[in-house]
Amino acid sequence: MDFTLTPEIADLRDRIAEFVETRILPVEADRGNWDAHDNIGPVALERLRSEARAQGLWCLQLPKGAGGRGLGKVGMAVCYEAMNRSIFGPVVFNSAAPDDGNMMILEALGTPEQRARWLAPIVDGRVRSAFAMTEPHPGGGSDPGMMQTWARREGDTYVVKGKKWFITGAEDAAHFILVARTSEDARRGHTAFLFHRDDPGWEITRRIPIMGPEEHGGHCELKFDGLRIPKDNILLEEGRGLKVTQARLGPARLTHCMRWLGLSKRCIEIATEYAARREGFGIRLADRESVQVMLGDLAMQIEIGRMLVMKAAWEIDRGGYAQREISMAKIQVANLLHKAADVAIQINGARGYSCDTVLEWIYRYARQARLVDGADEVHKMLLNRHLEAQGADFWTWETGK
């Protein structure tokens, strides 16, 4: 494994870092630019998005022919980490969830006609999107086999009935990817569909209040009662919904980790800056051994997370699935983010608990990291399955030719 950066990736990283420093952080610092859900307001967002696009810092994850910069996963890891130094960074560069994962899966699996209709407007920033899979009990969550939402075929259309919930971004989304059951087959019984918010036969029943700050469009509960979707709006093919889901969620878990590393580093940045100037009992916090131990441990945990993310990114870029690597990165970085915010708040004291810094925002946001795209326990169970299957080879180093 060689993580040496190409000059192009290094240049993009540096340009993103400068844009975050000079353009986004001043906007973040003024709470008048925030919306009612603790995200960046629409006026400031559109201005910054226009500037980012003009500077060629837009949709780095997509091929150049699709309006992006054609970065592989290693390049994305470097740039996503840099952009999420600000809590508003990813959405400015059109690299925030759920649009990020939806764009990548539409580019990878959509037909030319589907990419023109459903992908291009998201790339252009004209619409937002959502991925509707998770259901309330007794429906499917981490186990899609429990899915209760059905799409039953009637001629050339499918009629959808059921419920989804905690669908990120749904309230502001125009384009949706919906996973529904189309047969009882355990492996080929799910299908992914595309539909528009103006299609009749469905509704958002509520925007679910959450502990943390929210992505644009919140986290919503959806009810389907006769939504009709033409067969041309099937993504990939009937019965391949689990394939679509796996292809979308794997990279999405990894890009979450890339962004969370940026937020973790921001926590250290705020903590070290305060510790360097805050004195108590005649000594700076930075000179106290207890503070040095906290920051040193956090620096190590961040580097561990970076190595796991880069290993997974490298494996994907060379054609692997990186299922084990993604699970390990997801567990490590999700827990790291919460710890980074907690330690930084502890060092900052009441200042960290207040809204004078973004630490309280990151702390509230961080708790979801251990739940989204698979809870810690699910990923640990998955790793154990690999261990059972591979035994000691679970830790084998690859031998060069």
N, C-alpha and C positions, 0 to 999 in steps of 0.2 A: 504494500500500500504506500503510495506516494501522494502526499497532500500538498505538494508544491503548486502554488497558484499560477495560472497563466497571466501574462500581462493584462489581458482583457478583463479577466475576473478581478484582479487587483485594482484596476482602474475603476471598474464599476463600483466596487466596494468603497473606494475612497470618495468617489463622487456622491454616492448615497450618504456616506457619513457626513460629508460637508453639507449636503442638502438638509439632513436631519438637524445638524448643528445650527445652521444659519436660517433655515426657513420653517422647520416644523416645531422645534423646541420653543421658540418665542410664541408661537400660536398656542402650544400646549400650556405654557405658563400663564396665559390669560384665560381665566375660567369663563370669561364672557364669550369665548369661542366654543364652549362646550354646549352640547344639547342637553335635554332633560334627562337622558339616560346615561350621562357621563361618557359620552363619546364626542367626537369632533362634530361641530355643527355644520350644516350643509353649505353655508356661504364660504366659510374658511376652507372646507374640504374641496369644493370645486375649484377654488383659486389655486390651492396647492397641487391638486391633480393636474390642472392645466400646465403649471410650471414643470412638474415632474415629467409629463409627457413631452414637453418642448425640449427638455434636456436629455431625452432618450433613456429615461429611467422608469419605463412603463412596462408592466407585464413581462418581467424578465423570464418567467417560467415557460412561456410559450415559444414555439418556433418563430423565426423571423417572418415567414410567410403568413403567419396568423396574427401578426401585429406585436410580437414580443421580441426578446433578445436571444432566444435560443439557448439559454443556460441549461446545463445538466444539473443533477442534484447536488454535486459538490459545489458548483458555482452558486446555486441557490442557497446552500447552507451558509456560505460566507456572506452573501448579500442580505439574506433575510435576518441574520443575526445583527448586521449593521443597521438595518432599517428599523428594527424594533428596540433601538435605544430609546425611541419615543413610543409612548403608548398609542399614538396615532399614526405611527410610521407605515405599517403594512397597508392600511386602507388607502393612504395617499398614493402609494405605488401600484395599486390594484393587485396586491398580493395577500389580501386578508381572507380568512375563512368567512363564509363558505364559498365565496366566488372563486377563490384560488383553486380548491380541489375540483369544483364543478367545471371550471374552464379546462383544466388538464384532462379530465375524463371525457369531456365533449370533444376535445381535440383528438384524443387517442382513439375513441370508439364511435364517434358520430359519423354519419354519412356526409358527403359534401353538402347536400341540401340541409341536413340538420345543423351542420356547422355554420352555414350561412344564416339560418333562421334563429338558432338558439344560442350559438356561441358568440358570433360577431358583435351583437349588441352589448354583451357583458364585457368583451374586450374593449369596446369603444367607451365603456363607462356610462352608457345610456340607460342600462337597467341593472338590477341586482338579481341574485338567484338564491335558491334554497335546495337542500337535499332532504327529502321527506322519507324517512325510514322508520325511526323509533316510534313505538306505540305504548300507550298506557296498558297496565295490567288488565287482562291476561295476555296482551299482545307481545310482540317481539321487541326485545331490547338488544342486549349483546347476543342473544340467541335468535337469529332470524327464523328458525324453524317454528317459533311460536307466533309468527305473524298472523294477524286476524284480518287485515285489510285485503279484500279480494277485488280483482279485476276480471270480470267474466265476459267472455267474447260473445258479441251479438253481431254477426255478419263481419263487416270490416272495422268495427269499433269494439272497444272494451268499456264496460260499465263498472265504475269503481264505487265500492261502499266500504266504509271503515273509518278508523280514527288514527291520527298521528299526533305526537306531542314532542315538546322540546325541539321544535324545528327551527334551527337558528336562521335568523334573517327573514322569516316568512312574511312579516308585516310589510316590509319594504320590497319584497321580491316580486318580479314579474315573470321570471322563468323558473320552473320547478322541475326537478328530477324526482320522480315518485317510484318507490319500490313496493310492489304489491304481489300477492299470491295469485298465480294463474292455474295452478294444479296442486294436487296433493303430493307430487313427487318431491322427495326430500332434497334432491340435488338440482333438479331442473324445474322446480315448482314456483320460482319467483321471476318476475319480469320488471325491467326498469322502463319507465315511461317519461315522456316530456309533455308538460302542459303549461298553459298560460294562466295568469291570475284572473283574466277576464272570462275564462271558460266557465259556464254555469255548472252547477251540481256539486259545489264544494264551498266551504266557508272557513274562516278563522273564527273559532269560538271564543278564544281569549288569548291575550298576551300574558304569559305566565311570569309573575314577579319572581325575581331571583335575588340572591344575596349580593352578587357582584355587579360591576358595570356591565353594560350590554353592548353587543354588536348592533349595528344598524339593523332595525327590523325585529330585534328582540328574539325571544324564544317562545314559540306559539303552539297552541293546540289546534289541530285541523280536523274537520269532519267532512267526509266524503259521502254523498247521498245521491248517486246517479251521475257523477262526472263521466262524460263520454270522451274517450281518447281514441283517435284513429290509429290504425295499425302502423301507419307511417311514422308515428311518434314513438315507436318502440326503439329504445337504445340498445344496440347490438342485435339481439333477436329474442323472441319469446323463449322463456325458460332459462335465460342467462343472466337473470337479475343478480344472483349471488356473485357471478363473475364480475359484473359491473361494480357491485358493492366492494368486493375485495380490491379491485383495481383502483377504486377511488380512495378508499379509507387507508390503505397502506401508505402511499405517499403523503396523504393528508396528515396522518399521525406524525410523520417525520417533519413536515413543514411546520406543524405546531411546535415541535421541539426546537427547530431552528429559530423561530420567533421568540420562544420562551427563554432561550439562551441570551438573547439581546436584552430582555427585561431583567434577567438575573444579573447581568453585568451592570445594568442601570442601578439596581439596588446597591451593589458594591460601590458604584461611583458616588451615590448620595451618601452612603455610610462613611466612606473614607474621607470625603470632603468635610463632613461635619466633625468626624473624629480628629481631624488635623487641626481644627481651630477651637474646638470646645474644651474648656479646662474645668476641672473640679478638684478641689483640695490641693491646688498648686501643681497639678500635672495634666497634660493633655490626654484626652481619651486615647489618642493614637499611641501614646507611650505606655499605656497600661497593658500588661501581659494578657489579661483576659480578653481585651478587645483584639489584640494581635492574633490570638488563637482563633477567635471567631472568624475574623477576616481571612486568615490563612487557610482555615478549613474550607470556607466557602469558595475561595479561589481554586482550591484543589477540586472540589465537587463540580464546579463549572467546567474545568478542563476535562474531567472525566466525561461529563455530558457532551462536550464538544467532540471528543474522540469517538464516542459511541455514535453520535450523529454523523460524523464524517465517514466512519466505517460503513454505516448503512447506506449513505449517499454514494460512496465509492462502489459498493456492491451493486446498487441499482444501475449506476452509470455503465457498468461493464456487463449488464444483462441479467443480473441475478434478481431474485425476489426479495431478499433481505428480510424475511419475515421475523426470524429470531432477532436480528440486529435492530429492527424497528421496535420490537417489543421491549428490548433492553433499554434502548434510548428513551422510549416513552415513559417507562417506569422511573428511570433515573432523573430525567429532566423535569417531569411533572412534580416530583417530590422536591427537587432542587429549587424550583421556582418558589414554592411555598416557603422553604427554609430561607432562601435569600431575602424574601420580603420580611419574614419574621425577624431575622438577625438584624437587618438594616433598621427596622422599626425599633428594636431593642437598643441599638446604639444611639439612635436619634432621640429616644425617650418620647416625651409628650409631643415633640415636634413631628416625629414619625407617625404617631397615631392621629395627628391632626391632618387637615387638608392643605397644609402649607407645603407639602411635598406630594409626589404621586405614589408614595409608598403604600398609603392606605388603599389606593385604587388597585395597585398591583396585588396587595394582600387579599383583597376581596375577589379579584379576578383569579388568583392562583388556586384557590380551593377547587375550582371546577376542573383544573388540569388533570387531576387524578381520576376523573370520571369520564370526560369526553373522549370519544373514539376508543372506548374500551377502558374499563376500570383497571386499576393496578392488578387486582386479583385475577382478572381474566387473562391479562398478559403473562402473569406468573404461571398460571395453569398452562398456557400455551408453551411457555419455555420448558415446563416440566415434561410436556409431551415430546418435545424435541429431545430432551435429555433421555427419556425412556427409550426413544427410537434409536438414538445415536450412541448412548453410553459415553465412554471416554472420548469418542470422536467428537463429541459436542465442543471440545476445546482444541481440536486439531488445527495447527497452523498449515496454511497452504504451502506446498513445496513448489518452488520454481522449476522451470524446465532448463 
